[in-house]
Amino acid sequence: MYYIIVMNLSCGFVGLPNVGKSTIFNALSKKNIPAENYPFCTIDPNSAIIEVPDEKLITLAEIYSPHKTIFSTVEFVDIAGLVKNAHSGEGLGNQFLAHIRSVKVIVQVVRFFNDNNITHVENRVSPIDDIEIINMELIFADIKTLEKAIEKNEKNVRANHKGAIEAKAVFALALDHLNEGKPARTLPLNSKEKEFLDGLFLISSKPIIYVANVGEDSPSPSILDPVRTAIEKEGSSLILINGKLEAEIIDFSNEEKKEVLESYGYKESGLALLIKHAYGLLGLQNFYTCGQEEVRSWTIKKGSSAVEAAGEIHTDFSTKFIKAEIFNYKDVITHGKDQLKSLGLIKLVGKEYLMQEGDIAYFIKGQ
């Protein structure tokens, strides 16, 4: 048996210099990227393709004994540290901001640990202030993008192009929102209004996961609570990762890692926690295809229909879709794969069937 990896989503790691961003990136991706104690150690973005931890897939591979087991994956991109006024070109800001535009989820690493041997670019450890600096740089960059879009759209308004007046109203609304220091992702828009902004690829519209890089001691409530409140207010999530600990156990077996992490009070690895939150923010879930040749995990949006899931495998399966046989992982574990048909646990479904987490599918297509 051997393993193949297929990429489904990307997460860009951002943060101020020396907050432990590259340390966490290295630990979670098992890559040895430099993490020295000086700003801009990371200049070009480093990337790594990471298997999505998937106990279901591993169990199914044990049951089916396929020739290949293919994991869903996530791409991690380590983007160099941003500094105040990056939007104006401070540090290497414009270059870094361009890299952020290409990812689906922003992972903002925030320093919660104290270490006199590691310089903080702002000469203090204040998570709430660090978050504000990074977020305002993203907002300032988006303001520039919007101002250019407004200027360009004025020509369309004068030429009476279809949708130009509606776009002007949405752009003005978004600009006011950004000028209030609020990210684009918190702007309430209907689906039609959202379409006008989607083409601008605003950075602050991307979903964001905040990673609190903590030390051996848990952050005090007086430090953690204000950060959590601010993050929840914008609808984002906060996870705690001990970057130094994760780096120290990078070469441990999964069992050893689990034991060490549990001894420090962590129920799961930073990698598993981060990917779980990324899936949640993007509304993703997995389904599986199983056979002698391969057992494979596929990532789709929650609420996807059977024909949409079939299209993830190949366009032929969606355009020539006839029906699908569906059964669920839980039933395989409970009853065994050979008993499902006699127990009536294999469903024959049409295009409109909504896929569920853990579904196992066999798609039937016409000629």
DASULKA-V232641 format. One record per run of one state. SS is the DSSP state (H for helix, E for strand, L for the rest). FROM is the first residue (numbers start at 0). LEN is the number of residues. Records with the same first field share a line. If there is no record, write none. Layout:
SS = FROM-LEN  FROM-LEN
//
This chain:
L = 0-1  14-1  16-4  29-16  51-3  64-3  78-3  82-3  88-4  100-4  111-15  158-5  179-4  186-4  198-4  205-1  213-7  233-3  241-1  248-5  263-6  282-1  290-3  301-3  313-1  319-1  335-11  349-4  354-4  365-2
E = 1-13  15-1  45-6  67-11  81-1  104-7  206-7  236-5  283-7  293-8  304-1  320-8  346-3  353-1  358-7
H = 20-9  54-10  85-3  92-8  126-32  163-16  183-3  190-8  202-3  220-13  242-6  253-10  269-13  305-8  314-5  328-7
//
